[in-house]
């Protein structure tokens, strides 16, 4: 997934890859002025700027539960269990995008065909597929399927673009997620305005989501809830860079009959990575119930604070995160709307949870191997307390998560190691290969349990026209 400037805030805060700076981070003030150029005035034409290309991604994951944990599947009408699950899918995106027509108002179209080819079709391996492999009601994999992942019209005046249809969108609350073979997308209307040099505005109204591993559109639901759905998500916000070293982002969202959510993110850079650079990050979310309160009473304040030190090839990051509320810090399912520093395999977002992460990364470009990076991290969460929860959205045992009211002093820990390589030249330039191994261990009532996962993902971009 191509990350927007908003998503980069999260990466700066929870960074586990080394960052190299050519010069010290400037602390100069950035005055707000009108943008120097108009993007629409430089439009080349509907056909003249047409592009056809995309990516193909090989996505492999093997998981193992331990300490008595198992996955289940149905065989000949009987439920079978074992501790392993494997998913292997080839996801391909073919994207056709016109240029903007010339004139005061530019018009553009974008269509992207998403295709998934299942490489491991064993019912025993995929265990029903979850959000990894599309499976039928009988648990059999859908061997190959396609859908329109993107289909939209765009209208541009100066540096402001209105997009209508199925689209990507990126903010601290509503964000396309791309951690499977195919990404999610959203159906609705959005705008992006960059009329000022260091200040941009963004907003949207969406009524459906196109999930990562489904052929049809779905209503929005919450990541941790018990299946409640909503028909409308509205969001509005801005990104502002008051200093060359400081970037901020402010967004609000109304999820109809679920919650109102407010987000603030900031990242600040200081120093020179060739000697010592410091990256400081803050993410804060405020969530309150609204409308018919399908998710029950919510009054939740959650934040993360991180400090990242970089010296040449090496980076060391410390991150603290805290949830203040008797329910999960929740976000929209099939989105990446959680920019908290300790959102890892586990989100570390249980009621009243505190967590701390230490991460180290090395960028081998400093040692003559550009494109190669390694990272390792350890995170611990403690103080999980759901005993004061009085609602039902997160409290029905046997639903999507454990009963919050049973969580009393729960704790968990996660370890991870990864390696990534980006091809620097040749016909496979920009091909990205990423291997990760993660182990998570939780106490008796902690929802994520005890699991190990190895994941290998190769993403190859291609251009036809």
URJO-V925905 format. One record per helix or strand of 2 or more residues. SS is the DSSP state (H for helix, E for strand). FROM is the first residue (numbers start at 1). LEN is the number of residues. If there is no record, write none. Layout:
# URJO-V925905
ss | from | len
SS | FROM | LEN
SS | FROM | LEN
This chain:
# URJO-V925905
ss | from | len
H | 5 | 9
H | 40 | 3
E | 51 | 15
E | 71 | 5
E | 78 | 5
E | 84 | 14
E | 105 | 14
H | 123 | 4
E | 144 | 14
E | 160 | 8
E | 185 | 9
E | 199 | 12
E | 217 | 2
E | 220 | 3
E | 229 | 2
E | 233 | 11
E | 246 | 10
E | 259 | 14
E | 276 | 14
E | 299 | 13
E | 314 | 11
E | 354 | 10
H | 364 | 4
E | 372 | 14
H | 404 | 3
E | 408 | 15
E | 432 | 11
E | 451 | 13
